[in-house]
Amino acid sequence: MPIASAAHAPSLIRRVGGAIVLFWLVVTITFALVRLAPGDPALLLVPPTASRQDAARLRAELGLDRPLAVQYARWIGGLLRGSMGESFALHRSVGSVVAEAMPVSLSLGGSALLITFLVGVPLGILQAVYRGRALDRLLTIATTTVYAAPSFWIALALVAVFTYGAATWGLPLAMRLPAFGMQSPGSELHGLRRLLDVARHAVLPVMILAAIGAAGIARYARTSVADVLREDWVRTARAKGVTARGVYLRHVLANVLPAMVVLFALSLPGVVAGSIFVESVFAWPGMGRLMVNAISARDYPVVLGATLWYAGLVIAANLAADIALPLLDPRRAR
């Protein structure tokens, strides 16, 4: 075991080093693109009656009048000291702003991700078992349609049905799903009642994220399971009298599991990054809505701070999947 660990150490160091370099490149390119994009934050922050001198003074206070290389050096220096800067619009540290939004996105996206795999994987297996039949074709049409549909369009459609439609049809208030915010406005709920109110507000956004995710996972699981079912050793197992339950649990799932675990790791960044439109439509104060508002306000520090988290999650998830795959499937070891 120590020999194997020592043999894999250079590969691990190389992968970690590559991930660090990639993270630096993403951050640097994002910094350049954000600063070179059209728009002046100072003009958005000053009142309409302000003069050009006022805008120039604010631009100097924010450090936007300095050369791009100087701005980059100052930002990288602060980042190495653990500071992501201060928000132009909110006048708060970017770290505290992100710390408030991140738990919202994690809870929303984490719930959706769990439901995505609990629904998508069995659905894909069911399609593979009945591949080529009417059930498979029906589910293929349904999953493809849901996966291809824009998330904001599905969000507006569900709001029309479960919020405004339910009110029009005269359904009881308990059966109407709220469309906006994390909790009922003006209410001062505590404990279990507050938790239930937040859960009720989360039904529609979680439903949308989980439906789109499960449709994609089902398509992937169907293809993976169908490929395994075509293998000769599966037919051999059946010929030896192994039950269908034994074939699927002991043979098929054992071969598909490594790919599913890697897919789960690669889906983790979507917990935060994939809910931008959904959070905007349903007015959830998470990372997605924070990013949209920061881009609209040309709030460079917040945009860069959110990008740091997004890039870090994506690169870390890819690195974890790359390291885990040889452990789960020794055939992939290299």
KEKE-3310 file (N, C-alpha, C; in steps of 0.2 Angstrom, whole numbers, plus 5000, padded with zeros to 4 digits):
npx = (5004:5009:5019:5011:5005:5016:5019:5008:5009:5017:5009:4997:5002:5005:4992:4986:4994:4992:4978:4979:4986:4977:4966:4971:4973:4959:4954:4962:4959:4946:4946:4952:4942:4931:4935:4938:4925:4911:4905:4904:4907:4907:4898:4886:4885:4885:4873:4860:4861:4874:4890:4903:4915:4912:4910:4923:4930:4925:4928:4942:4943:4938:4949:4949:4954:4967:4981:4977:4986:4990:4979:4976:4987:4985:4973:4976:4985:4978:4969:4978:4980:4969:4958:4944:4941:4930:4913:4907:4894:4886:4894:4901:4911:4917:4918:4909:4897:4896:4896:4883:4875:4879:4875:4861:4860:4867:4858:4847:4851:4857:4847:4840:4849:4851:4838:4838:4847:4841:4829:4833:4843:4836:4826:4833:4838:4827:4822:4833:4831:4819:4822:4819:4806:4788:4787:4800:4802:4792:4797:4809:4806:4799:4810:4820:4813:4811:4824:4829:4822:4821:4826:4821:4809:4802:4801:4792:4781:4777:4774:4763:4754:4754:4753:4746:4736:4731:4725:4715:4707:4702:4707:4712:4721:4732:4736:4741:4756:4769:4777:4787:4802:4809:4802:4786:4780:4781:4778:4782:4788:4794:4805:4799:4788:4793:4803:4794:4788:4798:4801:4790:4790:4801:4797:4794:4806:4815:4809:4810:4824:4827:4820:4825:4838:4837:4832:4843:4852:4845:4845:4859:4861:4853:4860:4872:4869:4862:4873:4881:4872:4873:4884:4894:4896:4886:4875:4880:4879:4865:4862:4868:4858:4857:4847:4836:4836:4848:4857:4856:4859:4871:4880:4877:4874:4886:4896:4892:4892:4904:4905:4893:4896:4907:4900:4891:4900:4905:4893:4892:4897:4886:4877:4878:4881:4871:4859:4856:4846:4835:4835:4834:4821:4813:4816:4826:4838:4852:4868:4866:4857:4864:4875:4869:4864:4876:4883:4874:4876:4889:4897:4912:4921:4912:4908:4920:4923:4912:4915:4927:4923:4914:4923:4933:4925:4921:4934:4939:4929:4931:4944:4943:4935:4943:4953:4946:4941:4950:4951:4939:4936:4948:4952:4953:4964:4980)
npy = (4994:5007:5008:5009:5021:5030:5029:5035:5047:5058:5059:5064:5076:5083:5084:5092:5104:5108:5111:5122:5131:5132:5138:5150:5156:5156:5166:5177:5180:5182:5194:5203:5203:5208:5221:5226:5227:5236:5250:5261:5260:5271:5280:5274:5274:5287:5301:5306:5320:5323:5329:5329:5330:5325:5311:5308:5310:5299:5288:5289:5286:5273:5267:5265:5273:5270:5261:5246:5235:5239:5239:5225:5220:5225:5219:5205:5205:5208:5197:5187:5190:5186:5194:5199:5211:5226:5229:5239:5244:5240:5243:5234:5221:5209:5196:5194:5197:5187:5176:5177:5174:5162:5150:5150:5147:5134:5127:5127:5122:5110:5102:5101:5094:5081:5076:5075:5065:5054:5053:5053:5043:5030:5032:5032:5019:5012:5016:5010:4996:4994:4998:5004:5001:5006:5013:5017:5026:5035:5041:5045:5056:5064:5067:5073:5084:5092:5094:5101:5113:5130:5135:5147:5148:5137:5140:5151:5145:5136:5144:5151:5140:5134:5145:5157:5151:5141:5150:5155:5145:5142:5135:5128:5138:5132:5124:5132:5137:5148:5161:5169:5175:5169:5167:5170:5187:5199:5191:5184:5171:5157:5144:5128:5132:5142:5135:5126:5136:5141:5129:5127:5138:5134:5124:5126:5132:5121:5111:5114:5115:5102:5094:5097:5093:5080:5075:5076:5067:5055:5053:5051:5040:5030:5028:5023:5011:5004:5001:4993:4982:4976:4969:4954:4946:4949:4943:4930:4929:4929:4917:4908:4907:4917:4928:4942:4953:4950:4952:4965:4972:4966:4966:4975:4988:4989:4991:5003:5012:5019:5028:5035:5041:5049:5058:5063:5071:5080:5087:5094:5108:5114:5115:5128:5137:5134:5139:5152:5159:5154:5158:5171:5173:5168:5176:5173:5176:5171:5165:5166:5176:5186:5187:5191:5204:5210:5211:5219:5231:5234:5230:5226:5220:5211:5203:5197:5191:5181:5174:5168:5159:5151:5146:5139:5129:5122:5118:5111:5101:5094:5090:5081:5071:5066:5061:5052:5042:5032:5025:5020:5013:5002:4999:5011:5017:5026)
npz = (5000:5004:4994:4983:4986:4986:4972:4966:4971:4963:4952:4958:4964:4952:4946:4956:4955:4942:4943:4952:4944:4933:4940:4943:4930:4926:4935:4932:4918:4920:4928:4919:4908:4915:4919:4907:4901:4894:4902:4916:4933:4942:4936:4938:4952:4957:4960:4949:4947:4949:4945:4932:4938:4951:4948:4943:4954:4963:4955:4957:4970:4971:4965:4951:4942:4939:4931:4922:4926:4938:4946:4945:4952:4965:4968:4968:4978:4989:4989:4991:5004:5010:5008:4998:4994:4994:4991:4978:4977:4989:4999:5008:5014:5002:5006:5017:5010:5001:5010:5015:5005:5000:5008:5005:4991:4992:5000:4992:4979:4984:4989:4977:4969:4976:4974:4961:4957:4964:4957:4943:4941:4944:4934:4922:4922:4921:4908:4901:4903:4897:4884:4868:4868:4870:4882:4885:4873:4876:4888:4884:4875:4885:4894:4886:4881:4893:4897:4887:4887:4892:4908:4914:4907:4910:4924:4924:4918:4928:4939:4933:4933:4946:4955:4951:4943:4952:4961:4953:4950:4962:4972:4989:5000:5006:4996:4986:4979:4984:4974:4975:4984:5000:5011:5018:5016:5029:5039:5055:5059:5068:5073:5069:5062:5054:5047:5039:5032:5024:5017:5010:5001:4994:4985:4972:4965:4968:4962:4948:4946:4950:4940:4928:4930:4933:4921:4912:4919:4918:4905:4903:4912:4906:4894:4899:4906:4896:4888:4896:4898:4885:4885:4884:4896:4904:4897:4899:4913:4915:4908:4916:4926:4935:4944:4938:4947:4953:4942:4939:4951:4956:4945:4934:4940:4948:4939:4933:4943:4946:4936:4939:4951:4948:4940:4949:4957:4947:4945:4956:4956:4950:4959:4965:4954:4944:4947:4944:4935:4940:4954:4951:4945:4955:4966:4976:4988:4984:4977:4963:4961:4967:4959:4946:4950:4953:4941:4934:4941:4939:4948:4952:4962:4968:4958:4954:4966:4967:4956:4959:4969:4960:4950:4959:4964:4953:4947:4959:4960:4948:4949:4961:4955:4945:4953:4960:4951:4947:4959:4961:4949:4945:4932:4925:4930:4929)
capx = (5000:5014:5022:5006:5004:5021:5019:5003:5011:5019:5003:4993:5005:5005:4986:4985:4998:4988:4972:4981:4987:4970:4962:4974:4971:4952:4953:4965:4955:4939:4948:4953:4936:4927:4937:4937:4919:4908:4901:4908:4903:4906:4892:4880:4884:4884:4867:4859:4863:4881:4894:4909:4921:4910:4911:4930:4932:4923:4932:4948:4942:4938:4955:4947:4958:4974:4982:4974:4990:4991:4973:4976:4992:4982:4967:4979:4989:4972:4967:4983:4980:4962:4953:4942:4939:4924:4908:4905:4887:4884:4899:4903:4916:4914:4917:4902:4891:4896:4894:4876:4871:4881:4870:4855:4861:4869:4852:4842:4854:4859:4841:4838:4854:4849:4832:4840:4850:4836:4824:4836:4846:4831:4822:4837:4839:4820:4823:4838:4828:4813:4824:4816:4799:4784:4789:4807:4801:4789:4801:4814:4803:4798:4816:4823:4809:4812:4831:4830:4818:4825:4824:4816:4802:4799:4799:4786:4775:4775:4771:4757:4750:4753:4752:4740:4731:4728:4721:4710:4703:4699:4710:4713:4727:4737:4738:4744:4763:4771:4781:4793:4805:4811:4797:4780:4782:4777:4777:4787:4788:4800:4806:4796:4783:4797:4806:4789:4786:4804:4801:4784:4793:4807:4795:4794:4813:4818:4806:4813:4831:4828:4817:4830:4844:4835:4831:4849:4855:4841:4848:4866:4861:4851:4865:4877:4866:4861:4879:4883:4868:4875:4891:4894:4896:4879:4871:4883:4876:4858:4862:4869:4852:4857:4840:4836:4838:4856:4861:4856:4862:4878:4884:4876:4876:4893:4900:4889:4893:4910:4903:4888:4900:4910:4895:4889:4905:4905:4887:4892:4897:4879:4873:4878:4881:4866:4852:4856:4840:4829:4835:4832:4814:4809:4819:4829:4844:4857:4873:4864:4854:4869:4879:4866:4864:4882:4884:4870:4878:4896:4901:4918:4923:4907:4908:4926:4922:4908:4919:4932:4919:4912:4929:4935:4920:4922:4940:4939:4925:4935:4950:4940:4932:4949:4957:4942:4939:4955:4950:4932:4937:4955:4954:4955:4970:4985)
capy = (5000:5013:5008:5012:5028:5033:5029:5039:5054:5063:5061:5069:5083:5086:5086:5098:5110:5110:5114:5129:5135:5133:5143:5157:5158:5158:5172:5182:5181:5185:5201:5207:5204:5212:5228:5229:5227:5242:5253:5264:5259:5277:5284:5271:5275:5294:5303:5309:5327:5324:5332:5324:5330:5320:5304:5307:5309:5293:5284:5289:5283:5266:5265:5263:5277:5267:5256:5239:5231:5241:5237:5218:5218:5227:5214:5199:5206:5208:5190:5183:5191:5184:5199:5199:5218:5229:5230:5246:5246:5238:5246:5229:5216:5204:5190:5194:5197:5180:5172:5177:5171:5155:5145:5150:5143:5127:5123:5126:5117:5104:5098:5099:5089:5075:5074:5074:5058:5049:5052:5052:5037:5025:5033:5030:5012:5009:5016:5005:4990:4994:5001:5002:5000:5012:5016:5020:5031:5041:5044:5049:5062:5069:5070:5077:5091:5095:5095:5106:5119:5135:5135:5152:5147:5132:5143:5155:5141:5133:5150:5152:5135:5132:5151:5161:5146:5138:5155:5156:5139:5142:5129:5131:5142:5128:5120:5137:5138:5155:5161:5174:5175:5163:5166:5175:5194:5202:5186:5183:5164:5154:5137:5123:5135:5146:5130:5124:5141:5141:5123:5128:5143:5131:5119:5127:5132:5115:5107:5116:5113:5094:5091:5098:5089:5073:5073:5075:5062:5050:5051:5048:5033:5025:5026:5019:5005:5000:4999:4987:4976:4973:4965:4947:4944:4950:4937:4924:4928:4927:4910:4903:4907:4923:4932:4949:4957:4949:4955:4973:4975:4964:4967:4981:4994:4989:4994:5010:5016:5023:5034:5039:5045:5055:5063:5067:5076:5085:5091:5098:5115:5116:5117:5135:5140:5132:5142:5159:5161:5152:5163:5178:5173:5167:5181:5170:5180:5167:5167:5167:5183:5191:5188:5195:5211:5213:5212:5225:5237:5234:5229:5222:5215:5205:5199:5193:5186:5176:5170:5164:5153:5146:5143:5135:5123:5118:5115:5106:5095:5090:5087:5076:5066:5064:5057:5046:5037:5026:5022:5017:5008:5001:4999:5018:5019:5027)
capz = (5000:5004:4988:4978:4987:4983:4965:4964:4973:4958:4948:4962:4964:4945:4945:4960:4953:4936:4946:4954:4938:4930:4944:4942:4923:4926:4939:4929:4912:4922:4930:4913:4905:4919:4919:4900:4898:4893:4908:4921:4939:4945:4933:4941:4959:4958:4959:4942:4947:4950:4939:4930:4943:4956:4945:4943:4961:4965:4951:4960:4977:4970:4961:4944:4937:4939:4925:4924:4929:4945:4949:4946:4957:4971:4970:4969:4984:4994:4989:4995:5012:5012:5007:4991:4992:4996:4986:4976:4978:4995:5004:5013:5012:4997:5009:5020:5005:4998:5015:5016:4999:4998:5011:5001:4985:4994:5002:4986:4975:4987:4989:4970:4967:4979:4971:4954:4957:4967:4952:4937:4940:4942:4928:4917:4922:4919:4901:4898:4904:4892:4878:4861:4869:4870:4888:4883:4869:4879:4893:4880:4873:4890:4897:4881:4881:4899:4898:4882:4889:4896:4915:4916:4904:4915:4930:4923:4917:4934:4942:4930:4935:4953:4959:4948:4941:4958:4964:4948:4951:4969:4977:4996:5001:5007:4990:4982:4980:4983:4968:4976:4991:5004:5016:5018:5018:5034:5044:5060:5061:5072:5074:5064:5057:5049:5042:5035:5027:5019:5013:5005:4996:4990:4981:4964:4963:4969:4957:4942:4946:4950:4934:4922:4931:4933:4914:4910:4922:4916:4898:4904:4915:4901:4889:4902:4908:4890:4885:4900:4896:4879:4886:4884:4903:4906:4895:4902:4920:4914:4905:4922:4930:4939:4943:4935:4952:4954:4937:4940:4958:4957:4939:4930:4945:4950:4933:4931:4949:4946:4931:4942:4957:4945:4937:4955:4958:4942:4946:4962:4955:4947:4965:4966:4948:4940:4949:4942:4932:4945:4959:4949:4944:4962:4971:4981:4989:4983:4973:4957:4961:4969:4953:4941:4952:4953:4934:4932:4944:4937:4955:4950:4967:4970:4952:4955:4972:4965:4951:4963:4971:4955:4948:4964:4965:4946:4947:4964:4958:4942:4952:4965:4951:4942:4958:4963:4946:4947:4965:4960:4944:4944:4925:4923:4933:4925)
cpx = (5004:5017:5018:5005:5009:5021:5014:5005:5013:5013:4998:4996:5004:4997:4984:4988:4994:4982:4973:4982:4981:4966:4965:4973:4964:4951:4956:4961:4949:4941:4948:4946:4931:4929:4937:4930:4916:4905:4906:4904:4902:4900:4886:4879:4883:4876:4866:4862:4870:4885:4900:4914:4919:4912:4919:4933:4931:4927:4939:4948:4942:4944:4954:4951:4965:4975:4979:4979:4991:4985:4973:4981:4989:4977:4970:4982:4983:4970:4972:4983:4973:4957:4951:4939:4932:4919:4907:4898:4884:4888:4900:4908:4913:4913:4911:4896:4890:4894:4887:4872:4873:4876:4864:4855:4863:4863:4847:4845:4856:4853:4839:4843:4853:4843:4833:4843:4845:4831:4828:4839:4841:4827:4826:4838:4832:4820:4827:4835:4822:4815:4821:4809:4795:4786:4795:4806:4798:4793:4807:4812:4802:4805:4820:4819:4811:4819:4832:4827:4822:4822:4819:4809:4798:4796:4793:4780:4773:4772:4764:4752:4749:4752:4746:4735:4728:4723:4714:4705:4700:4701:4712:4720:4733:4740:4741:4752:4765:4777:4787:4795:4806:4805:4791:4781:4778:4776:4783:4787:4794:4800:4803:4792:4787:4800:4801:4788:4792:4803:4795:4786:4798:4804:4796:4801:4816:4815:4809:4820:4831:4825:4822:4836:4843:4834:4838:4853:4851:4844:4855:4866:4858:4856:4870:4875:4865:4868:4882:4878:4869:4881:4889:4893:4889:4874:4874:4880:4869:4858:4864:4864:4852:4850:4841:4839:4846:4860:4861:4860:4869:4882:4883:4877:4883:4897:4898:4891:4898:4908:4898:4891:4903:4906:4892:4894:4906:4899:4887:4892:4890:4875:4872:4877:4875:4859:4852:4849:4834:4829:4833:4824:4810:4812:4822:4836:4851:4863:4871:4861:4859:4873:4876:4865:4870:4885:4881:4873:4886:4900:4906:4920:4918:4907:4914:4926:4918:4911:4924:4929:4917:4918:4932:4931:4921:4928:4941:4935:4928:4941:4948:4938:4938:4953:4953:4941:4944:4953:4944:4933:4944:4957:4955:4961:4976:4991)
cpy = (5006:5014:5011:5019:5032:5034:5034:5046:5059:5064:5065:5076:5087:5088:5092:5104:5112:5113:5121:5134:5137:5138:5150:5160:5160:5165:5178:5184:5185:5192:5205:5208:5208:5219:5231:5229:5234:5244:5255:5263:5266:5281:5281:5272:5282:5296:5306:5316:5328:5326:5327:5324:5325:5313:5303:5306:5302:5287:5283:5285:5275:5263:5263:5268:5275:5262:5249:5235:5232:5238:5229:5216:5220:5221:5208:5199:5205:5201:5186:5184:5189:5189:5199:5206:5220:5230:5237:5248:5245:5241:5241:5225:5211:5197:5189:5194:5190:5175:5172:5174:5164:5150:5144:5145:5135:5123:5122:5121:5111:5099:5096:5093:5082:5072:5072:5067:5053:5048:5050:5046:5031:5026:5031:5022:5009:5010:5011:4998:4989:4998:4999:5001:5006:5016:5020:5026:5037:5044:5048:5056:5067:5071:5074:5084:5095:5098:5101:5113:5124:5135:5141:5152:5142:5135:5147:5151:5138:5138:5151:5147:5134:5139:5154:5156:5143:5143:5156:5150:5138:5137:5132:5134:5138:5124:5125:5137:5145:5155:5165:5174:5169:5162:5171:5182:5196:5197:5185:5176:5162:5147:5133:5127:5139:5141:5127:5129:5142:5135:5124:5133:5140:5126:5120:5128:5125:5110:5108:5113:5105:5091:5092:5094:5082:5070:5072:5069:5055:5048:5048:5041:5028:5023:5021:5012:5001:4997:4993:4981:4973:4969:4958:4944:4944:4944:4931:4923:4926:4919:4905:4903:4912:4927:4939:4954:4956:4952:4962:4975:4973:4965:4973:4987:4994:4992:5001:5014:5021:5030:5038:5044:5050:5060:5067:5072:5081:5089:5095:5106:5118:5118:5125:5139:5139:5135:5149:5162:5159:5156:5170:5178:5172:5172:5178:5173:5175:5169:5169:5174:5188:5192:5193:5203:5214:5215:5218:5231:5238:5234:5224:5217:5210:5200:5194:5188:5180:5171:5166:5158:5148:5143:5138:5128:5119:5114:5109:5100:5091:5086:5081:5070:5063:5059:5051:5041:5031:5022:5017:5011:5007:5001:5006:5021:5021:5031)
cpz = (5000:4997:4983:4979:4985:4976:4962:4966:4968:4954:4952:4963:4958:4944:4950:4958:4946:4938:4948:4948:4934:4933:4943:4935:4923:4929:4935:4922:4914:4924:4924:4909:4908:4918:4912:4897:4898:4900:4913:4928:4943:4943:4936:4948:4961:4957:4952:4942:4948:4944:4937:4935:4949:4954:4945:4950:4964:4962:4955:4967:4976:4967:4954:4939:4936:4933:4927:4927:4936:4949:4950:4952:4964:4973:4971:4976:4990:4994:4992:5003:5014:5012:4999:4989:4995:4990:4985:4978:4985:5001:5010:5010:5007:5001:5013:5016:5003:5004:5017:5011:4998:5002:5008:4995:4987:4996:4996:4981:4977:4987:4982:4967:4970:4975:4964:4953:4959:4961:4945:4936:4939:4936:4922:4916:4919:4911:4898:4898:4898:4886:4872:4862:4869:4876:4887:4879:4872:4884:4890:4878:4879:4893:4892:4881:4887:4899:4893:4883:4893:4903:4917:4913:4908:4921:4929:4922:4924:4939:4940:4932:4942:4958:4957:4946:4947:4961:4960:4949:4958:4973:4984:4996:5002:5001:4985:4983:4979:4978:4970:4983:4994:5009:5015:5020:5024:5040:5049:5063:5064:5072:5068:5059:5052:5044:5037:5029:5022:5014:5007:4999:4991:4985:4974:4962:4963:4963:4950:4941:4945:4943:4929:4924:4931:4925:4911:4913:4920:4909:4899:4907:4910:4896:4893:4904:4902:4887:4889:4899:4890:4880:4887:4891:4906:4904:4898:4909:4919:4912:4911:4927:4935:4938:4940:4941:4953:4949:4937:4946:4958:4951:4936:4935:4947:4945:4931:4937:4949:4941:4935:4948:4954:4942:4943:4957:4953:4942:4952:4961:4953:4953:4966:4959:4943:4942:4948:4940:4937:4951:4957:4948:4951:4967:4977:4982:4989:4979:4966:4956:4962:4963:4948:4943:4952:4946:4932:4935:4943:4944:4954:4956:4969:4964:4952:4961:4970:4960:4954:4966:4966:4952:4952:4964:4958:4946:4953:4963:4953:4945:4957:4960:4947:4947:4960:4958:4946:4953:4964:4955:4942:4936:4922:4926:4928:4928)
residu = (MET:PRO:ILE:ALA:SER:ALA:ALA:HIS:ALA:PRO:SER:LEU:ILE:ARG:ARG:VAL:GLY:GLY:ALA:ILE:VAL:LEU:PHE:TRP:LEU:VAL:VAL:THR:ILE:THR:PHE:ALA:LEU:VAL:ARG:LEU:ALA:PRO:GLY:ASP:PRO:ALA:LEU:LEU:LEU:VAL:PRO:PRO:THR:ALA:SER:ARG:GLN:ASP:ALA:ALA:ARG:LEU:ARG:ALA:GLU:LEU:GLY:LEU:ASP:ARG:PRO:LEU:ALA:VAL:GLN:TYR:ALA:ARG:TRP:ILE:GLY:GLY:LEU:LEU:ARG:GLY:SER:MET:GLY:GLU:SER:PHE:ALA:LEU:HIS:ARG:SER:VAL:GLY:SER:VAL:VAL:ALA:GLU:ALA:MET:PRO:VAL:SER:LEU:SER:LEU:GLY:GLY:SER:ALA:LEU:LEU:ILE:THR:PHE:LEU:VAL:GLY:VAL:PRO:LEU:GLY:ILE:LEU:GLN:ALA:VAL:TYR:ARG:GLY:ARG:ALA:LEU:ASP:ARG:LEU:LEU:THR:ILE:ALA:THR:THR:THR:VAL:TYR:ALA:ALA:PRO:SER:PHE:TRP:ILE:ALA:LEU:ALA:LEU:VAL:ALA:VAL:PHE:THR:TYR:GLY:ALA:ALA:THR:TRP:GLY:LEU:PRO:LEU:ALA:MET:ARG:LEU:PRO:ALA:PHE:GLY:MET:GLN:SER:PRO:GLY:SER:GLU:LEU:HIS:GLY:LEU:ARG:ARG:LEU:LEU:ASP:VAL:ALA:ARG:HIS:ALA:VAL:LEU:PRO:VAL:MET:ILE:LEU:ALA:ALA:ILE:GLY:ALA:ALA:GLY:ILE:ALA:ARG:TYR:ALA:ARG:THR:SER:VAL:ALA:ASP:VAL:LEU:ARG:GLU:ASP:TRP:VAL:ARG:THR:ALA:ARG:ALA:LYS:GLY:VAL:THR:ALA:ARG:GLY:VAL:TYR:LEU:ARG:HIS:VAL:LEU:ALA:ASN:VAL:LEU:PRO:ALA:MET:VAL:VAL:LEU:PHE:ALA:LEU:SER:LEU:PRO:GLY:VAL:VAL:ALA:GLY:SER:ILE:PHE:VAL:GLU:SER:VAL:PHE:ALA:TRP:PRO:GLY:MET:GLY:ARG:LEU:MET:VAL:ASN:ALA:ILE:SER:ALA:ARG:ASP:TYR:PRO:VAL:VAL:LEU:GLY:ALA:THR:LEU:TRP:TYR:ALA:GLY:LEU:VAL:ILE:ALA:ALA:ASN:LEU:ALA:ALA:ASP:ILE:ALA:LEU:PRO:LEU:LEU:ASP:PRO:ARG:ARG:ALA:ARG)
# end
